[in-house]
Each structure stands twice: as structure tokens, then as C-alpha cells.
């Protein structure tokens, strides 16, 4: 249920910018038999893609796990991002002005 009282009955949901990239990644990898650690890895992958797409945010995420026995807040972790692509390394300024 969201803050306005709308009820959503699904196994997973994405909101905001994550709808465009995260939803497909979760749909490809998710199934109900996955462990909490496997689900955390899927979410970490989603946050990595989201950070690389819109890197104005901080490259650190903190996740939590809510179960019937309680709430576990995990330590913050950095998302892996690769900026050492050939196009960035071999870019020449003169190409910009031609």
C-alpha cells in the first residue's frame, strides 16, 4: 500500500526512475524460490545500472530486509561502475570541434 492508500498486489514493484531499467532486470532474474542473498544481488545489479544511467546520485546504497521475524538493515555498499570504456579513454578533443 502506498502513501495514498493505493494497494498493489504483486511480487515486486519498482517506482520512479527504476521503472524504466530496474523492472526488466528484476523480471528477468526473479522467481519465488530465490534466497534473500540472491534477491539482494539482483537489487544491487539494478542500482548499478541506475547509477550508471543517472550518476548525479551517490554511488552507495543501503538495503533492508523485512520478514515476519523482524527488520534487518544492512551496511551501506558501493555500486560497481565501469567508466574505463575505450570511447572514454581514446577520446580526442579535436573530434568535438569537427
N, C-alpha and C positions, 0 to 999 in steps of 0.2 A: 504494500500500500504506500502510495507516495504522500507528500505533504498536503495534497489537496483532497485526499480520500479516494483517489482512483486505485482500484485494485488490479494487480497484474498477476495472473496465474501462469507462470512459465518456469522452466528450469533455470534459465539465466536471462538476464536483461542488460542492455547497455544504454546509457543515456549520454546526451551531449555529443561531443566530437567523437567519442568512442563508437557510436552507432555506425560510423562510416568505415572504420577499419577493424575495430575490435570484435564486432558481432560476427563477421565472417571467420576470423581466426578462431573464435570460441566454437562456432558451429562446426568447423572442420575437425576439431580435436576433442570435443566434449562427448562424453557418454556417462550414464549414471553410475557406472562401476568404477570410475576413476577415484583414486585416493586424494586426500586433501593436498598432498605434496604435488601430485600430478596437476591438479587444478591450479595450484599456486604457480607452477611453471608456465601453464597456458596464459594466466593473467600477466605474468612477468613478460612474456613474449608480446602480449598486447600493448603493455605500457612501453616497451622498447619501440615498437612500431609507431605508437602515438607520439613519443618523444622525438623520434627522427623526423616525423612529418611536421610537427609544430614545436620546434626546440626553444620556444620562448619560455617554456616551463622549466622547472628544476629537474635534473636527471636522477631524482631519488623518489622512491615510492615506499609506502608503508602499508602493509596489508593486515587484515584481521580475520579471524575465523570465529564464527558464531555457531555454536552447537547447543544441543539440549543441556549439556553439562556446564556450559559457561562460555566465556569470551576469552580468546587468546589474541593479544596484539603482538605482532612480530616486529623484529628490529627493522629499521629502515634499510633499504638496499638500493644500490645504484643500478640503473638500467644500462645494459651494454649498448653502446652506439658506435658505429663504424663510420668514420669520416675520412679514412685514408683510401679513398677511391681514386682510381687512375685519373679521372677527369679533374679532380681537385689538385692532385699532385702535379700534373703536367700542364696545367692551365697557364697560358701566357697572356700577359696584359695586352699585347698587340692585337689579339683576336677580338678583344672587346671593342676596339676602335675601328675595325674594318667593316 
